Amino acid sequence: MKRIVIVGAGASSLALVATLQLEAKTELDIVVLEQNTKVGRKLLATGNGRANLSHRAISLAHYHGGIDQKIENILLNFDAVAFFKRCGLETKYQQDLLYPRSEQATSVVACLSSFLDHVHVYLDTQVLDYTYQNGYYTIKTTLQDFKADWLVLATGSQAGELSGTQNTMYRLLKEKGYTMVPLSTSLVPLETQKTYPQLKGVRIKGTFTLYDGKRTMRQEKGELLFTEYGLSGIAIMQLSRAVSLSPKELAIEIDLFDDFSETELITLLHQRRTLSPDVFFKGLLPMKLAVLFEKQYAHLSNEALAHLLKHWRWSIKGTRSFKQAQVMAGGLSLKEVNADLESIKEKGLYVIGELLDIDGDCGGYNLHFAFACGYHVGKAILQKELL
Ligand SMILES: Cc1cc2nc3c(=O)[nH]c(=O)nc-3n(C[C@H](O)[C@H](O)[C@H](O)COP(=O)(O)OP(=O)(O)OC[C@H]3O[C@@H](n4cnc5c(N)ncnc54)[C@H](O)[C@@H]3O)c2cc1C
């Protein structure tokens, strides 16, 4: 019986195992090697423990890196709702975001893990190296050596890892001469030059524009969270990739009144001037923001204040570290793999998930990509097995 060794037991790997088990006509010899002491550790932490599995509108426009036609095919050929139904997991859309019906990531891991029953899973086992000789792979680990006909690398990235950098596979592939696009944080909070620790915990809705000097780089509408070191929240995280990759100092303008034109806001402020200074701000803004604005900007004219409320400019110092990032941009260049995500240089070696040079926006796009890769490669390997 031919053996498939999969390195990593995260989102892409678990989807691959489920696909192999669901679609195979005969028994397969599958080995999963995972450095952690449990499977799906990162998956459990996704979506604040709720796992935002996918998005209703999957399109290439929400992905970055070496995107190409094969990636579009992989993304669009994967039906997350149907796949999870087959895995025994009921799902639901909240607006356009797909979640497990239970709203618990543990349900996702439980359903996917059920396919590991007839798989040899080695936990606490880190893969250190692999070699290819006489038609099969030898995989060197901290436990023992394993042999495989097919080797799948599904080791993700170090984003969000609190236990330290674990991008061993990225380094290994680089040593083996693969083109690796440099890693940088994405979907990560931002540190600002000036901070307002007193605003920590305040959430606002608005429109946020990232500027390189006067040039608009990207604009996001949504939620922002003030922190002691700067800015966070989904809308800010969406802007963070561009900050990570830019060598220049960038700035973000916060529009606190995106439902008002500047002229309409001037009129509103003018009407409110009959109120006491205290009520003027506290009836207009969330409390901690009102206190700050009253202290610092009470002297401004209606015109100047309206401009500030619509163009509150923050100079960006940089991003937080990979520990606070949701994904890493960069990874194995897509030029190194064929349409089945099989290495062009090494036959029978597949690379899936975040280890590839693809990262998505917030909103379920990253998990969708990881699951779609696992599904796609599972089908590709089975097709070859039948030949
Ligand atoms: C806090 C947080 C929240 C997130 N929330 C969402 C969300 O709601 N929706 C969304 O779409 N995306 C989310 N993401 C991103 C998403 O989790 C990842 O993009 C996705 O898990 C990548 O899947 P993967 O299979 O490539 O890697 P992973 O899921 O990271 O799995 C890789 C596995 O490989 C193991 N491994 C690594 N190296 C080795 C080695 N040398 N030997 C053996 N094992 C190894 C790792 O321990 C790990 O278990 C979130 C990320 C974080 C950090």
PDBQT file of the ligand as one rigid body, heavy atoms in Angstrom, charges set to zero:
ROOT
HETATM    1  C1  LIG A 401      -5.554  34.139  16.306  1.00  0.00    +0.000 C 
HETATM    2  C2  LIG A 401      -5.893  33.760  14.889  1.00  0.00    +0.000 A 
HETATM    3  C3  LIG A 401      -7.192  33.839  14.454  1.00  0.00    +0.000 A 
HETATM    4  C4  LIG A 401      -7.505  33.499  13.133  1.00  0.00    +0.000 A 
HETATM    5  N1  LIG A 401      -8.812  33.543  12.740  1.00  0.00    +0.000 NA
HETATM    6  C5  LIG A 401      -9.132  33.208  11.469  1.00  0.00    +0.000 A 
HETATM    7  C6  LIG A 401     -10.501  33.156  11.057  1.00  0.00    +0.000 A 
HETATM    8  O1  LIG A 401     -11.444  33.309  11.859  1.00  0.00    +0.000 OA
HETATM    9  N2  LIG A 401     -10.757  32.895   9.726  1.00  0.00    +0.000 N 
HETATM   10  C7  LIG A 401      -9.747  32.653   8.818  1.00  0.00    +0.000 A 
HETATM   11  O2  LIG A 401     -10.038  32.445   7.642  1.00  0.00    +0.000 OA
HETATM   12  N3  LIG A 401      -8.447  32.619   9.202  1.00  0.00    +0.000 NA
HETATM   13  C8  LIG A 401      -8.110  32.856  10.504  1.00  0.00    +0.000 A 
HETATM   14  N4  LIG A 401      -6.807  32.796  10.897  1.00  0.00    +0.000 N 
HETATM   15  C9  LIG A 401      -5.784  32.319   9.908  1.00  0.00    +0.000 C 
HETATM   16  C10 LIG A 401      -5.836  30.782   9.790  1.00  0.00    +0.000 C 
HETATM   17  O3  LIG A 401      -5.877  30.203  11.074  1.00  0.00    +0.000 OA
HETATM   18  C11 LIG A 401      -4.617  30.228   9.040  1.00  0.00    +0.000 C 
HETATM   19  O4  LIG A 401      -4.464  30.896   7.819  1.00  0.00    +0.000 OA
HETATM   20  C12 LIG A 401      -4.769  28.715   8.796  1.00  0.00    +0.000 C 
HETATM   21  O5  LIG A 401      -4.840  28.030  10.018  1.00  0.00    +0.000 OA
HETATM   22  C13 LIG A 401      -3.610  28.162   7.979  1.00  0.00    +0.000 C 
HETATM   23  O6  LIG A 401      -3.786  26.764   7.845  1.00  0.00    +0.000 OA
HETATM   24  P1  LIG A 401      -2.535  25.811   7.592  1.00  0.00    +0.000 P 
HETATM   25  O7  LIG A 401      -3.039  24.424   7.563  1.00  0.00    +0.000 OA
HETATM   26  O8  LIG A 401      -1.733  26.316   6.474  1.00  0.00    +0.000 OA
HETATM   27  O9  LIG A 401      -1.617  26.012   8.909  1.00  0.00    +0.000 OA
HETATM   28  P2  LIG A 401      -1.952  25.744  10.444  1.00  0.00    +0.000 P 
HETATM   29  O10 LIG A 401      -3.391  25.682  10.674  1.00  0.00    +0.000 OA
HETATM   30  O11 LIG A 401      -1.146  26.768  11.182  1.00  0.00    +0.000 OA
HETATM   31  O12 LIG A 401      -1.326  24.309  10.705  1.00  0.00    +0.000 OA
HETATM   32  C14 LIG A 401       0.056  24.048  10.547  1.00  0.00    +0.000 C 
HETATM   33  C15 LIG A 401       0.447  22.951  11.517  1.00  0.00    +0.000 C 
HETATM   34  O13 LIG A 401       1.750  22.477  11.204  1.00  0.00    +0.000 OA
HETATM   35  C16 LIG A 401       2.486  22.260  12.403  1.00  0.00    +0.000 C 
HETATM   36  N5  LIG A 401       3.913  22.320  12.079  1.00  0.00    +0.000 N 
HETATM   37  C17 LIG A 401       4.639  23.389  11.681  1.00  0.00    +0.000 A 
HETATM   38  N6  LIG A 401       5.919  23.049  11.442  1.00  0.00    +0.000 NA
HETATM   39  C18 LIG A 401       6.015  21.732  11.700  1.00  0.00    +0.000 A 
HETATM   40  C19 LIG A 401       7.093  20.783  11.637  1.00  0.00    +0.000 A 
HETATM   41  N7  LIG A 401       8.313  21.140  11.242  1.00  0.00    +0.000 N 
HETATM   42  N8  LIG A 401       6.837  19.499  11.999  1.00  0.00    +0.000 NA
HETATM   43  C20 LIG A 401       5.592  19.095  12.403  1.00  0.00    +0.000 A 
HETATM   44  N9  LIG A 401       4.543  19.940  12.481  1.00  0.00    +0.000 NA
HETATM   45  C21 LIG A 401       4.744  21.243  12.116  1.00  0.00    +0.000 A 
HETATM   46  C22 LIG A 401       1.991  23.384  13.312  1.00  0.00    +0.000 C 
HETATM   47  O14 LIG A 401       2.220  23.093  14.681  1.00  0.00    +0.000 OA
HETATM   48  C23 LIG A 401       0.519  23.453  12.962  1.00  0.00    +0.000 C 
HETATM   49  O15 LIG A 401      -0.293  22.627  13.772  1.00  0.00    +0.000 OA
HETATM   50  C24 LIG A 401      -6.470  33.096  12.229  1.00  0.00    +0.000 A 
HETATM   51  C25 LIG A 401      -5.156  33.019  12.679  1.00  0.00    +0.000 A 
HETATM   52  C26 LIG A 401      -4.851  33.348  13.996  1.00  0.00    +0.000 A 
HETATM   53  C27 LIG A 401      -3.424  33.244  14.467  1.00  0.00    +0.000 C 
ENDROOT
TORSDOF 0
